[in-house]
Amino acid sequence: MTLEASGPALADHAFGTVTDLLVHRVATAPEHVAFGRRTDGGLVDVTTAAFDAECRALARGLVACGVQPGDRVAVMAPTRYEWAVADFAIWLAGGVVVPIYETASARQVAHVLAGTTPRLALAGGAEHRTALAEADPDLPLWTLDAGPDDLAALKASGADVDLGEVERRRLLATPDDVATIVHTSGTSGRQKAARITHGNLVGVVRGVGQAYEQVVHDRAVTIIALPLAHILARGLQLVAVAAGMKVVHEGERTRVV
């Protein structure tokens, strides 16, 4: 005797890439607060539309700096709002995100860069910039912290790039294309890389959203304190963006409580 059982599908396949998730939120709830951005004066609300505009401005800067579809862009920074902007900007420009743990040793940084050959890198602050520069002196570097080569300067460099070029690149990506190359922490041996596709990420996002509807919704707020170099934190961030959950980043984990 054969027994069969079925249940609702956990993925509807309506979205092919991670940027589709953001585009859908902009279309349906542009003024919804998507992030609480930490500033010296406290938390500042950022709407979905404002976040999208910031990501696209940075994507234009990446295009102006020579990033081509499929190029890798490294990000080495603590958990913070600008990490989220960088993530989506790289995807909008057609790139592949290569996160590096902010605590990675010089040897680990060199290993990741050698294995992925990024077009450029985004550093959180001076210490991360130094680590990346020592690992690859020829790698173009920009910082998330304010300075001469910061994100504002990178955005400004793309002022002449047509917004239509960003959308064209966004639409080039397919579910089978690599979205990010994530490395293990290296605590038990040499770091190993995993290529994760847009389809992988979208499937997880839609599955988690449908399985945990009681907590994943647009009235919820979540604090992300895990390193965004870890796929768990990145996955949570994508789940939040897709569902309209407000995200607050906390890079100093002792302050979470």
C-alpha positions, 0 to 999 in steps of 0.5 A, a space after each residue: 500500500 502506498 501512502 501519499 501526503 501533500 501540503 502547500 508549496 513553500 516557494 511560488 517562484 514569482 521572483 527570480 533574483 534577489 533584486 526582484 524582491 526589492 523591486 516588488 517592495 518598492 512597487 507595493 510599499 515605497 513609503 514603508 520603513 525598511 531600515 532603522 539607520 544608526 546615526 550619531 543622533 540616534 536611529 533614522 527611519 529609511 523607507 523602502 523607496 529611499 533605500 532603493 534609490 541609495 542602492 541604485 546610486 551606488 550601483 551607478 558608481 560601481 558601473 562607472 568604476 568598471 564593474 561588469 556583469 559577473 564581476 566580483 566585489 569584496 565587502 569587508 566591514 562590520 554589520 551596519 546599514 551601509 553593508 545592506 546598501 552595498 549588497 543590493 548595489 552590487 547586485 543591481 550593477 550585475 556583480 557578485 558579492 564576496 563578503 569577508 569577515 571583519 575579523 579575518 586574518 591577513 592570511 585569510 583575506 589574501 586567500 579570499 581575494 586570490 580565489 575570487 579576484 574581485 574588481 574592487 573592494 568596499 572596506 568598513 573603515 581604516 583597519 579593513 582598508 589596510 587589511 585589503 590593501 596589504 593583501 592586494 596593493 592593486 585592488 581599488 578600495 572604497 570605504 563605508 566610513 566617511 573619507 576621501 574614497 567613501 561611498 558618497 564619492 563612489 556614488 558621485 563618480 556614477 552621476 553620468 551613468 544612465 539609470 537605465 543601464 542599472 536596470 538593464 544589468 539587473 535584468 540580465 541576472 537569472 536564478 541560476 547566476 551566482 549572487 554571492 561567494 561565501 567563505 567558511 569562517 576558517 576556524 577549523 581549517 582553510 576557508 572554503 568557498 560556496 557559490 550561492 545563486 540568486 535562485 538559492 537565496 530567493 528560495 530560502 527567502 520565500 520558504 522562510 516567509 511562508 513557513 513563519 508568517 506569524 513572525 515574518 510580516 511588515 509590522 515586525 522589527 528585527 535586529 541583525 547583530 550577526 556578521 553580514 559576512 555570514 550567510 545566515 545574517 544575509 539571509 535574514 536581511 533578505 527575508 526582512 526586505 522581502 516581507 517589509 520587516 524593519 531592520 536595525 543593524 547592531 555591529 556591537 553585539 554587547 549592545 543588543 539586549 
